[in-house]
């Protein structure tokens, strides 16, 4: 199960999707017989679409799973011309046999899973020996000075309750038996406040949807007032990207 409404995708925020070179490298190393790839929490299917365009379907079987029927509806449209098996289901009860997947991708969604340890157990179960999980997400504990938490401080407490630290994630994966490596990239830069206000108004970060109306409107008001005083305002931002590689 997840912490967001499965029938409402109004806050679904599209991130840039790129070709997964780690998937390509793993596929080339394991290229014996059929190869099975699962996009866990596949959303609208953009990740699968990009990978299929680059790697094709010859010898590769593609799967996508999501709990949201709305997102899966859009995924079926995105992938209408592709050979992909899409399933509606929960990440802590995967509808796949033991030792069936070579590669699992999970992008920016692990924090939504309520039963995180159950999800890890299921990933371990369905991965083949030598199979790999690649998980990408924010590391909110490395974004304590982010603009998001400056204007919406309670969003930080919401995120701390949902996201695991990289140390906790590393330990849980290692305890399950995975060989684990975590890479962290933190980018600090100045960004136009006008653009950040747009992201806040679009509720591009799910923690904003969990705030009280008062907290949310208070943050927006502060941003708008600062922008009114200086339309060219730029503020320092912190953005993190944590990539976990877990090999069975």
N, C-alpha and C positions, 0 to 999 in steps of 0.2 A: 504494500500500500504506500501511498504518497501523501504529502502534506498539502497538495493543491487540488482544487476541484477538477475531477477528470472529465467533466462535461463542458468545461469553459476554457477556451484557449485565447481569451481576449488579452491575456498578459504574456502570451508566448512571444519571446524576443529572439529574433533571428541573429545568430552570430555568423561571422564569416566562416565558410566551409572551404577547407583546402584539401588537397590530395594527401593521404596518409602514407608517408614514405616508410613509416615503421611497419605498416601492414604489408606494403610491397616487399620489404626486406624479409619479413617473417614468411611470407608466401613463397618467396624464392628459395628460402632455406628449407622449407617443408614440402617442396613441390614433388610429392609422391602420391598419386591417386587424387581423390577429390579433396577439396579444401572448403571449409565451412566458416563463414563469417557472420557474426551476430552484432547488430547495432542495438544495444540495450538502452531503452528509452529513446526510440528512433525519431520521435516527434513527427515532423512533416516529411521526413525522408530525404532531406537535402544531402546529408552525409553519405547515405547509400548511393544516391544518384551520382555524386561526384566520384566515388570510388569505382562504381561500375563503368562510368565513362572512361576511366583511366585503365582499369584492369580487365574489364570485360567479364564474361560469364563462362568462358571456356575453362572448365575444370574447377570453377569457383561457385559455390552455392551461397546465396545471400539471404539473410534473415533479418527481420526487424520486429521488435516487440515494444509496445507501449500500452499503458493503462488507459489512455484517453481515446475514446472512440472518435472524438472530433479530430484529433491530430492524425489518427490512422486514416480517417476519411480523406484528409488532404494528402497523406503519404501515398495512398492508392492512386491519387491523381498525379502526383509527382512522379511516381514509378510505374505509370500505366504501361509504358513500353518496355519495361525491364522484367526479368525473371527474378522476382523476389517473393519470399514467403513472409507475409506480414501477419502478426498475431496480436490479439488483444490479451493482455495478461499482466500479472504482477511480477516484479523482479525478484521477489522472495519465494516464488513458486513457478519457476521457468518450465514451460511446456515442451521441454526437449529431453532426449535420453541422456543417460550418463555418458561422459567421454565422447560428446558429439561435435563440439566446436573447436576449431583451431585458433580462432581469434575473436575476442569480444572487445568492442569499443563502447565506452560509456562517456559521454561528453556533457559536462555541466548539468548533471542531474542527480548525482549521488546524495547530495544534501536533502533532496526531496524524499528519499526513501525513509520510511519510519522504522522499518526493521533492517537496519544496515547490516548487522551480523548475519541475518538470514539471507540477505542478498549475496554476501561474500561466500557463504556456504553453498548457495546455488551456483555461483560462478565457478567455484572449485569443482562442483559435481559435474557440470556440463562440459567443462574444458577437457580436451584430450591431454594426455601426458605430453609435455613440450608445448602445449598451447599457451597463449598469452592474452592477458587482459591489459588494455591501455585505457586508463581513466584520466580524463582532463577536467579540471575544475579550478575555481578560485581558491586561494588560501586566505580566508578573511582575516586570520590572525596576523597576517603580514600586511594588512591594509588598514590598520587602526587609525591612520591619519588620512584616510580617504575622504574626499568631498562628501560622499554618501553619508558617512557617519558624522561629519561635521554639521551638516544641515538636518540630518535625521538620526540623532544619537541612539534612539531606541531600536533602529534597524540593526545596529551592531549587536545588541543583546539578542535580537531575534536570530541573527546569523550565527552567533556563538552557540545557540541552542540547536541549530540544525547542521552546521558544518562540523566535521571532525578535523582536528589539527592533523598536520602531516605526521606527527609522532604517533598519534593514536591510530591513524590509518595504517602506517607502516607496521605497527605492532600487531594489529588485528590480522593483516594479510600474512605476516610472517608466522603468526600463531597457527593459522590455517594450514601452513605448509608451503606457501608461495615463496619463490625467490623474488625479492622486491627491490626496486630502485625507484627513487623519487627525484625528479628534477623540479626546481623552483626558479621562476623568473619574475622579478618585480620591476616594473617600469614606473619611473617618476617623471612627470612632465607637466607643463602648463597647458590648460585647455580653456577654450572660451566658455564662460559661464552660461552663455546663451544655449550652447549645445548641451551642457549638463542639465540645464533646466528642462530642455526638451526630453532628455532621458528620464528625468524624474516625473514629468507630466505623463509620459507614456508608461510609467511604472515598469521600466525595463529591468529592474532588479526586483525579484519576487519578494524580498523582505519588505518592500514598500507597500505591498498589498496586504501585509499582515499588521501594519500599524493602525492605531486608532485614527479616526478621521481628524481629530484635533492635532495629533502629532504630525500627520502627513501634511495637513494644510499649513501648519506652523512652519514646517521646513520650506514649503513652496513659497510662502509669503516672504521669508527671509531671503531666498534666492531672487525673487522678483524685485524686492526692495533694493538689494545690492545692484542688480542689473539696471534698475531705474536711475540710480545715482551715477552709474558708470556703465553705459551700454557696451563698452569694450572690455569689461572685466574679464580677467583670466585668473584661474586659481590652480594651485598645485594639486595634482591627482596622483594616486597610487593605484596601480593595476597589477594584479598577480595572476600568474598562470602556473598551476601545479600539474605536472604530468607524472602519473604513477604507472610503472611497468611491473606486472606481476606474472611470473612464468611458473607454470605448474610442473 
